[in-house]
Amino acid sequence: MIILITFATLITKEAEFPMSLLEDLTTRSGGVCELCAAEDTISSYLVAPRTEGLPDNCVAVCTTCKTQLEDDTTVDPNHWRCLNDSMWSAVPVVKVVAWRMLNQLRNEGWPVDLIEMMYMEEEELNWAKQGVLDGSEVIHRDCNGTPLKSGDSVTLVKNLNVKGANFTAKRGTAVRNIKLVADNTNHIEGRVNDQQIVIITEYVKKN
């Protein structure tokens, strides 16, 4: 059985990209959200596992889509009925996002029919399928149970005495660009006071 990873962890965080990228995306999308066609403030999202801030790797999204992509607890299935149209986009990255969201919502019933109708090139489908887990992967979660991924930013929720470093990492400290410890779901790595330290996941919350 395929287990779907929460969409927010796969679509990836909003990135700080040059204005030229946003201009390119706005031109490509006609100034509307590429997922729901809303005429709203457009933001750029880089779609995992691509790492370069290029138009081919990014999707232009509105505020509503952005909010729901960032926090899967806010997802409104009815909002995503818009994918009935956007899944036919000629832009591969848009189809990848549509496929992943439809898979996240497949328990609603109606997305299953759309998934079966979707046409994707092999490369597009392979990219999209990197948004599902087969059950063998380890998932790191913060103190609230929110999945974490490498590159995320977190905040310490308690004071931590750093052994061997002679300082205390204070509650409220932001730790950016974390790394996951591959063989231990309870540990992440991050820089605090210019030192790379191991942090227990139950002592952080995702920003």
C-alpha positions in Angstrom: 0.0 0.0 0.0 1.3 3.4 -0.9 1.5 5.9 1.9 1.3 9.5 0.9 3.5 12.0 2.6 1.8 15.2 3.7 1.8 17.6 0.7 3.3 20.4 2.6 6.5 18.5 2.9 6.8 17.8 -0.8 5.8 20.9 -2.5 8.4 22.6 -0.5 8.7 25.9 1.2 8.4 29.3 -0.6 11.8 30.4 -1.6 13.4 33.8 -1.9 14.1 34.0 -5.6 15.1 36.9 -7.8 12.3 39.2 -9.0 13.1 38.0 -12.6 11.8 34.5 -11.7 8.5 35.9 -10.4 8.2 38.0 -13.5 8.7 34.9 -15.7 6.1 32.9 -13.7 3.6 35.8 -13.9 4.1 36.0 -17.6 3.7 32.2 -18.0 0.6 32.1 -15.8 -1.0 35.3 -17.3 -0.9 36.8 -13.8 -3.2 34.2 -12.2 -2.6 31.2 -10.0 -1.5 28.2 -12.0 -3.5 25.9 -9.8 -6.8 27.6 -9.2 -6.7 30.5 -11.7 -7.3 33.0 -8.9 -6.3 36.6 -9.6 -4.4 37.2 -6.4 -0.9 37.9 -5.2 1.4 35.4 -6.9 4.1 33.6 -5.0 6.8 31.3 -6.3 7.2 27.7 -5.1 10.0 25.4 -5.9 8.8 21.8 -6.3 10.9 19.1 -4.6 13.4 17.5 -5.3 14.4 20.2 -7.7 16.8 22.7 -6.1 17.3 25.4 -8.7 15.1 28.4 -8.7 14.1 28.2 -12.4 10.7 28.6 -14.0 10.6 25.0 -15.0 11.0 23.9 -11.4 8.5 26.4 -9.9 4.8 27.0 -9.8 3.0 30.3 -9.4 0.4 30.1 -6.6 -2.1 32.4 -5.0 -2.5 33.2 -1.3 -5.1 30.6 -0.7 -3.2 27.8 -2.4 0.0 29.0 -0.7 -1.6 28.7 2.8 -3.0 25.2 2.1 0.3 24.0 0.6 2.2 25.2 3.6 -0.1 23.7 6.2 -1.9 20.5 5.3 -4.2 20.9 8.3 -5.9 23.9 6.4 -6.5 21.9 3.2 -10.1 22.4 1.9 -10.8 19.5 -0.5 -13.4 21.5 -2.3 -10.9 24.2 -3.1 -8.8 21.7 -5.0 -11.6 20.8 -7.4 -9.8 23.4 -9.4 -7.3 20.7 -10.4 -10.0 19.4 -12.7 -8.7 22.1 -15.1 -5.1 22.7 -14.1 -4.2 19.1 -14.3 -4.4 19.5 -18.1 -1.8 22.3 -18.0 1.0 22.1 -20.6 3.5 23.1 -17.9 5.1 19.9 -16.4 5.7 21.4 -13.0 2.0 22.3 -12.7 1.0 18.8 -13.5 3.4 17.4 -10.9 1.8 19.6 -8.2 -1.7 18.6 -9.4 -0.9 14.9 -9.4 0.6 15.1 -5.9 -2.4 17.0 -4.4 -4.9 14.7 -6.1 -3.1 11.7 -4.5 -3.1 13.4 -1.1 -6.9 13.9 -1.5 -7.7 10.5 -3.1 -9.7 9.4 0.0 -12.2 12.0 -1.0 -13.2 9.8 -3.9 -13.4 12.2 -6.7 -9.7 12.7 -7.1 -9.2 9.1 -8.1 -11.1 9.5 -11.4 -9.0 12.6 -12.2 -5.8 10.8 -11.5 -6.8 8.0 -13.8 -7.6 10.5 -16.6 -4.3 12.5 -16.2 -1.7 12.1 -19.0 1.9 12.6 -18.0 5.1 12.0 -19.7 7.3 9.3 -18.0 9.7 12.0 -16.7 6.9 14.0 -15.3 5.3 11.0 -13.6 8.6 9.9 -12.1 9.1 13.4 -10.7 5.6 13.4 -9.3 6.0 10.0 -7.7 8.9 11.3 -5.7 6.0 12.8 -3.6 4.9 9.5 -2.2 6.5 7.1 0.3 6.5 3.3 0.2 6.5 3.0 4.0 10.2 2.4 4.5 11.4 6.0 4.8 11.9 7.6 8.1 9.9 10.7 8.9 11.2 13.4 11.2 8.5 15.3 13.1 8.6 18.4 15.3 7.0 18.8 18.7 3.6 19.3 17.1 3.9 16.2 14.8 4.6 18.3 11.7 7.0 16.5 9.3 10.4 18.1 8.8 12.7 18.0 5.8 16.3 19.1 5.2 16.5 22.8 4.5 13.6 23.7 6.9 13.8 26.4 9.6 12.8 25.5 13.1 12.6 27.3 16.5 13.7 25.8 19.8 10.8 25.3 22.3 13.1 24.9 25.4 16.5 25.9 26.6 19.1 23.3 25.6 22.5 22.7 27.3 24.9 22.0 24.5 27.4 19.4 25.8 31.0 20.2 25.1 30.3 23.7 23.8 29.8 25.6 27.0 26.7 27.4 26.0 22.9 27.1 26.3 20.8 27.3 23.2 17.9 29.5 24.3 14.3 28.8 23.8 13.0 30.8 20.8 16.3 30.5 18.9 15.8 30.1 15.2 17.7 27.3 13.5 17.8 27.6 9.7 18.6 25.1 7.0 18.5 22.0 9.2 19.7 18.6 8.1 17.9 15.3 9.0 19.9 12.5 10.7 19.1 9.7 8.3 19.0 6.8 10.7 17.3 8.5 13.6 13.9 10.2 13.3 14.4 11.9 16.7 17.5 13.9 15.7 18.2 16.8 13.3 21.3 18.9 12.9 21.6 22.7 12.7 23.9 25.6 13.5 23.5 27.5 16.7 26.1 30.1 17.8 28.1 29.1 14.7 28.4 25.5 15.8 26.8 22.5 14.2 24.9 20.6 16.8 22.5 17.7 17.1 19.0 18.6 18.3 16.2 16.3 19.4 13.1 16.9 17.2 10.7 17.1 20.2 12.4 20.3 21.2 11.8 22.2 18.0 8.8 23.4 16.0 8.8 24.1 12.3 8.6 27.7 11.3 
